[in-house]
Amino acid sequence: MQKEYNKAIRDRIPEIIEKSGKKCNVKHLDDPEFLTALENKLMEEIHEYFESHSIEELVDLLEVIYRIAELKGFDQKQLEQIRIRKNEDRGAFSNNLFLISGEI
């Protein structure tokens, strides 16, 4: 029985499906279409992380984020440089701070 998915998938998923003796229907999207699909995938992966709290889901989030950044013209090194700069400017989340109230 066929099931509709309509979502971005990892590159080897069709191969894995076919090796299991099943069939799938995929298409290649252009970059703007795939960016939209990946942004939807990002939300899917966030929900999956909140359901499982699994490190595997965090890794999936990173993969999606890295590809979104790439489609927006940034590689992992540039993304890391921006992350470091932002940490220097605004701090990280190392001190477990939680804002209750204030005048911002």
C-alpha positions in Angstrom: 0.0 0.0 0.0 1.4 3.4 -1.0 1.6 6.2 1.6 2.0 9.8 0.8 4.9 11.6 2.4 5.6 14.8 0.4 8.7 15.7 2.4 12.5 16.3 2.1 14.5 13.1 2.7 18.2 12.2 3.1 20.0 11.3 -0.1 20.2 7.5 0.5 16.6 6.9 1.6 15.4 5.8 -1.8 18.3 3.3 -2.0 17.5 2.0 1.5 13.8 1.6 0.6 14.5 -0.2 -2.6 17.1 -2.5 -0.9 14.3 -3.5 1.5 12.3 -4.7 -1.5 9.9 -1.8 -1.5 9.3 0.9 -4.0 9.2 4.7 -3.7 8.5 7.7 -5.9 10.9 10.7 -5.6 11.6 13.8 -7.5 14.4 16.3 -7.5 13.5 19.8 -6.5 15.3 23.0 -7.5 17.0 24.9 -4.7 14.2 27.3 -3.9 11.7 24.5 -3.7 14.0 22.3 -1.7 14.7 25.2 0.7 10.9 25.4 1.4 10.8 21.6 1.9 13.7 21.7 4.2 12.2 24.5 6.3 9.1 22.2 6.7 11.5 19.3 7.5 13.1 21.5 10.2 9.8 21.8 12.0 9.3 18.0 11.6 12.7 17.3 13.2 12.0 19.7 16.0 8.8 17.9 16.8 10.6 14.5 16.7 13.2 15.8 19.0 10.6 17.0 21.5 8.9 13.6 21.4 12.1 11.5 21.9 14.8 13.9 23.3 17.2 11.7 21.3 20.7 12.8 20.3 19.9 11.2 16.9 17.1 13.8 16.4 19.6 16.6 17.3 21.9 15.3 14.6 19.0 15.3 12.1 18.4 18.9 13.1 22.0 19.8 12.4 21.9 18.2 9.0 18.8 20.1 8.0 20.3 23.4 9.4 23.6 22.9 7.5 21.8 22.3 4.2 19.4 25.3 4.7 22.5 27.5 5.4 24.2 26.1 2.3 21.1 26.9 0.2 21.3 30.4 1.6 24.9 30.7 0.6 26.7 29.8 3.8 29.0 26.8 4.5 29.5 25.1 7.9 32.6 27.2 8.5 30.8 30.4 7.9 27.9 29.3 10.1 30.4 28.4 12.9 32.0 31.8 12.5 28.7 33.6 12.9 27.8 31.4 15.9 31.2 32.3 17.6 30.7 36.0 16.8 27.2 35.9 18.3 28.5 34.1 21.4 31.1 36.8 21.8 28.6 39.6 21.4 25.6 38.2 23.3 27.0 35.1 25.1 26.1 31.5 24.7 23.7 29.5 26.9 26.4 28.1 29.1 25.3 29.7 32.4 21.7 28.2 32.3 20.2 31.7 32.7 16.4 32.1 32.7 14.9 35.6 32.4 11.9 36.0 34.6 11.2 39.7 34.1 12.9 42.9 33.3 12.8 46.1 31.3 14.1 45.4 27.9 
